[in-house]
């Protein structure tokens, strides 16, 4: 982790503005890593009949919005109907 020394309020303001500008990119990167990890772990739990549901798992690229950062991920696609059944029925 980088360290820095701040000598005075003007320098502190500049450092905080730089950090604020970099925060969304850092958050997007961290969320992507977490989503990929969650997807990797969930693939071990997905029931396999034809393999279509497991193969439908996807992690989208992060999106930076004015209000925050998001990463969409999940299962479905052409296996959506089957995914809903498996999500609701765990027996």
N, C-alpha and C positions, 0 to 999 in steps of 0.2 A: 504494500500500500504506500503510495507516495506521501511524503510529508512536506510541509512548507512552514515558513516563518512569516508571520504577518506583523508588520511594523506600522501601526496606525490605522485609523478608521478608513481612510480612502482605499488603502490596500485591501482591507477586509471586504469592503463593498465590491471591489473588482473581483476578488477571489470568489465571493458568493455568486456574483453574476455569471462567472465562468462555470461554476458548479451547476447552477440552475440551467444553463444552456446544454450541459452534457448529461443531465439527469435522465431525460426521456430516452436517449440512446442506451444508456446503461441499464435502465429499467426494462427496455425492450429486449435487450440481450439476456438479462437474468430471467425474464418471464419465458423466453423461448427455451432456455436450458431446462427450466422447471417443467414446462409443458412436454418437452421431449422425454424427460425422465418419467413423468406420469404416464405417457403413452407407452413407453417401453415396459413399465411395470404392469400396466393394464393388459397388454398383449398376452401376458402369461395367464391371465384370468379369463380371457375371451373364450367362450365355448367354440369348438371347432366341429363342424359337420362337413361343409364343403370347403371351408377356409375363406369364403367370400367376406364374412364379417370381419375376421382378423385382418384381411388384406385391405379393408376399406378404411382402416385407421389412418388419420391424417393430422398433421400439425401445420397450421397456416403460418405464414410470415407475420411477425408482429406489426401492429398498426399503431401509430402515434396519433392521438387526437388532441384537441385543445383541452379536453378534460382528463386525459390520462393515456395509458397505454394498454392495449389488449392483445391477447393471442387466442385465437379460436382453435380448438382441437376436439376430435371425437371420432366416432364411427358412424357409418351410414352409407351415403352415396347410393349405389345400386342395391345395397343390402339394408336400406333404411327400414323396411317393414320387419325384417328379421331382427334388426338392432332394437327396435321398440319392444318386441316380444321378450328378448333376452334381458333388456334393461328392467322391465316390469316384473318378469317371472324369473326368480333366481333358483327355482326348484329343479 
